Structures are given as structure tokens and as C-alpha cells.
Amino acid sequence: MTMLPVRPKPQVDESFTSWLIRVANANGIPVGTFCHFLSKHQHFFTRDTDRPTDKQIVCDLARLTGTPISAAAETTIHLLERRVFPMLKPNNVQQMITVLGVYHRTHRKYGQAFCPQCLADEGYYRLSWRLVFITQCTIHSQRLHDRCWQCGEPVCLHRSPWHTCHSCGFDRREAEALPIDSHAERLQKRLEQGFRTGTLF
């Protein structure tokens, strides 16, 4: 398999969906076309793309970008197995993971959170934002958003440019900062530490 001309590597705590979209964009390939090229996954976006049931697509993206497969695997929700919950149940709701409500390649539920300032500074979506107990950004001391600030639609990364709402075109990086109190921030930091070390509960 020939490597791509532009080979973005996954960033710290980046989700698989975010990384895949960045790779496609960097190479000027429509995301849907790119997913079809990756092992013929034409139905990739009919499921939660951060927990791919066919791990071949993760391996293929790793090879195309010259990324170690171990690093590529860390972008998926499978990373959280045995760290936050025992084992993933294919096609079942996992209590610790936010639900996207995928229906006909769109999202009906508010499962994809984001920090506007993180998007502006770093340009990618974090895997930890898919955990139900991660509701704040402790880097920028603000609550995470889980919908468009302007129209209220759920976030659906593959249906528009990565930083804009597919429904109204609002730039998520410009969403208003939602403050948090110091007690909530301290609790969130403890939860994040547990997530990273695997000693959450």
C-alpha cells in the first residue's frame, strides 16, 4: 500500500474520526471517497466511527500515513477497554461513552463534545471528549459544548468542514466560552488523571 503524499500523525488524545478527517483534508480527498478507498468502507459513517468494528481500517490508515499501528489504535474507543470499562460490546451502548445516535450517516444525539478554544488552538477533536464524565476543558477552564452554539444541531464531523456546523455553517471555534467553578474543575482534573492512568474507579 503506497503511503499518502501528506501524512498527518494522530495528536495527543485525538479521536480516530478526527484523525481520519484531517488526513483526508490534508490530501484534498473528500472524506466519503477516502473511507471508500480505505478497504472499501462505503458504510463507515453508518456507525460510531470512533469505535470501528473492522479494525482493518485503522491498520490501513496507519500504513498510509506511516504511523505505528499501536499509535493508530490509541485513537479509537477500544483504547479504553479495561481502563474505563471491561470490554466493548459490539453495536451495544456503552455506559461510559457518549451516544451519537447515528441514523443514515447523521447524528441525532449530542454525543460529540468539543472545546471551542481547543479547536482554535490545536485543530482536532479529543477522544476523551467521548467519555460521559468529561464535561469540561481544564486547559481553558470552560465547559464543553455538545451542539451548535447557533442552531443547536448535534455535531457531525464528516458532513461539513471539521470546524463548522453542517446545518448552519457556524464556526465552532467561535462558540461562547461557558465558565466552570473551581470545585467542578478540581473534580474534572481528578477524573482526567484517572482516565490517563487507568485507576479511575
Wavefront OBJ file of the C-alpha trace (Angstrom):
o trace
v 0.000 0.000 0.000
v 1.547 3.302 -1.145
v 1.772 5.997 1.504
v -0.095 9.271 1.039
v 1.744 12.443 -0.049
v 0.719 14.245 3.171
v 0.822 12.111 6.319
v -0.589 13.791 9.434
v 0.055 11.796 12.583
v -2.514 11.455 15.380
v -2.142 14.114 18.040
v -2.263 13.617 21.799
v -5.677 12.206 22.770
v -7.026 12.662 19.230
v -10.062 10.608 18.212
v -9.970 8.296 15.211
v -12.692 10.246 13.406
v -10.796 13.495 13.861
v -7.540 11.994 12.632
v -9.147 10.336 9.602
v -10.806 13.602 8.571
v -7.558 15.556 8.999
v -5.712 13.052 6.796
v -8.379 13.238 4.073
v -8.453 17.046 4.182
v -4.657 17.345 4.115
v -4.591 15.291 0.910
v -7.520 17.068 -0.735
v -9.725 13.963 -0.768
v -13.455 14.088 0.146
v -13.946 12.185 3.388
v -16.532 9.779 1.943
v -14.286 8.952 -1.007
v -11.343 8.435 1.319
v -13.279 5.996 3.528
v -14.397 4.020 0.480
v -10.752 3.816 -0.577
v -9.799 2.511 2.868
v -10.706 -1.167 2.487
v -13.965 -0.278 0.687
v -15.666 1.086 3.806
v -18.523 2.810 1.989
v -20.798 2.365 5.038
v -18.253 3.582 7.566
v -20.316 6.560 8.732
v -23.416 4.484 9.473
v -21.783 3.516 12.791
v -19.859 5.209 15.588
v -16.613 5.937 13.764
v -14.541 6.183 16.942
v -15.223 2.503 17.665
v -14.718 0.800 14.281
v -15.897 -2.799 14.264
v -13.472 -3.622 11.446
v -10.006 -2.835 12.759
v -8.562 -3.145 9.256
v -9.455 0.478 8.530
v -7.292 1.536 11.484
v -4.380 -0.542 10.186
v -4.821 0.832 6.661
v -4.801 4.445 7.842
v -1.692 3.719 9.888
v 0.110 2.298 6.849
v -0.961 5.151 4.566
v 0.438 7.725 6.985
v 3.496 5.866 8.242
v 2.036 5.725 11.742
v 2.782 2.850 14.146
v -0.315 0.658 14.416
v -0.117 0.926 18.213
v -0.394 4.731 17.969
v -3.270 4.462 15.489
v -5.139 2.074 17.796
v -4.917 4.617 20.611
v -7.238 6.932 18.664
v -10.179 4.526 18.992
v -12.544 3.861 21.859
v -11.028 0.370 22.015
v -8.150 2.078 23.872
v -10.491 2.422 26.839
v -11.078 -1.309 27.204
v -10.005 -2.438 30.671
v -9.092 1.141 31.551
v -12.538 2.676 31.962
v -14.765 -0.360 31.291
v -14.154 -4.131 30.965
v -14.747 -4.805 27.257
v -16.546 -3.137 24.388
v -19.751 -4.818 23.311
v -20.065 -4.507 19.513
v -23.103 -2.476 18.405
v -24.252 -2.021 22.015
v -24.470 1.175 24.035
v -21.531 1.547 26.394
v -22.485 3.438 29.553
v -19.198 5.332 29.808
v -19.261 6.512 26.179
v -21.484 9.273 24.831
v -24.101 8.198 22.287
v -24.072 9.740 18.804
v -27.441 8.374 17.711
v -26.214 7.530 14.206
v -29.048 7.396 11.662
v -28.494 7.472 7.898
v -24.969 8.883 8.313
v -26.064 11.733 10.543
v -26.199 12.157 14.314
v -29.426 12.558 16.247
v -27.914 12.756 19.729
v -25.411 15.088 21.346
v -22.532 12.657 21.777
v -19.683 14.659 20.230
v -18.463 17.342 22.611
v -15.803 19.964 21.960
v -13.941 22.893 23.465
v -14.014 25.914 21.121
v -10.619 27.134 22.298
v -9.005 23.707 21.855
v -10.318 23.594 18.289
v -8.928 27.066 17.638
v -5.536 26.284 19.188
v -4.997 22.666 18.136
v -7.368 21.891 15.278
v -8.564 18.437 16.327
v -11.143 16.598 18.477
v -10.061 14.688 21.563
v -11.002 11.073 22.236
v -11.588 11.885 25.909
v -14.448 14.185 24.877
v -16.417 10.992 24.126
v -16.388 9.976 27.802
v -19.606 10.809 29.643
v -17.764 12.145 32.698
v -15.553 14.548 30.725
v -17.751 17.642 30.564
v -15.202 20.425 30.959
v -11.920 21.560 29.453
v -9.449 22.021 32.285
v -6.909 23.585 29.905
v -9.147 26.562 29.178
v -11.398 26.388 32.279
v -14.673 26.156 30.398
v -17.483 23.663 29.874
v -17.530 21.572 26.739
v -20.182 22.224 24.103
v -22.142 19.301 22.665
v -24.146 21.095 19.971
v -24.003 24.053 17.600
v -23.963 27.310 19.542
v -26.080 28.990 16.865
v -28.701 26.440 15.740
v -28.486 23.684 18.381
v -27.818 20.809 15.954
v -25.670 17.863 17.113
v -22.042 17.803 15.977
v -21.478 15.573 12.931
v -17.837 15.836 11.900
v -17.910 14.218 8.457
v -20.791 16.233 6.976
v -19.028 19.602 6.782
v -15.589 21.167 7.227
v -14.231 19.889 10.551
v -14.808 23.169 12.418
v -18.236 24.185 11.087
v -21.843 23.138 11.694
v -23.260 21.058 8.837
v -26.674 22.660 9.339
v -25.989 26.400 9.583
v -22.270 26.772 8.872
v -21.416 28.297 12.251
v -17.710 28.112 13.141
v -17.449 26.042 16.340
v -14.215 27.803 17.261
v -16.249 30.967 17.809
v -18.748 29.450 20.261
v -19.046 31.320 23.541
v -16.912 30.134 26.451
v -19.035 28.547 29.200
v -17.406 29.095 32.609
v -16.966 26.434 35.298
v -16.477 26.801 39.040
v -13.262 25.853 40.808
v -14.756 22.829 42.618
v -16.016 21.319 39.365
v -12.658 21.946 37.732
v -10.767 20.137 40.502
v -13.089 17.132 40.227
v -12.647 17.068 36.459
v -8.856 17.050 36.831
v -9.079 14.031 39.136
v -11.267 12.222 36.611
v -8.853 13.045 33.793
v -5.932 11.752 35.829
v -7.792 8.516 36.450
v -8.597 8.203 32.752
v -4.935 8.567 31.806
v -3.584 6.179 34.443
v -6.347 3.575 34.348
v -7.147 3.966 38.057
v -10.420 5.807 37.708
v -12.590 3.665 39.993
l 1 2 3 4 5 6 7 8 9 10 11 12 13 14 15 16 17 18 19 20 21 22 23 24 25 26 27 28 29 30 31 32 33 34 35 36 37 38 39 40 41 42 43 44 45 46 47 48 49 50 51 52 53 54 55 56 57 58 59 60 61 62 63 64 65 66 67 68 69 70 71 72 73 74 75 76 77 78 79 80 81 82 83 84 85 86 87 88 89 90 91 92 93 94 95 96 97 98 99 100 101 102 103 104 105 106 107 108 109 110 111 112 113 114 115 116 117 118 119 120 121 122 123 124 125 126 127 128 129 130 131 132 133 134 135 136 137 138 139 140 141 142 143 144 145 146 147 148 149 150 151 152 153 154 155 156 157 158 159 160 161 162 163 164 165 166 167 168 169 170 171 172 173 174 175 176 177 178 179 180 181 182 183 184 185 186 187 188 189 190 191 192 193 194 195 196 197 198 199 200 201
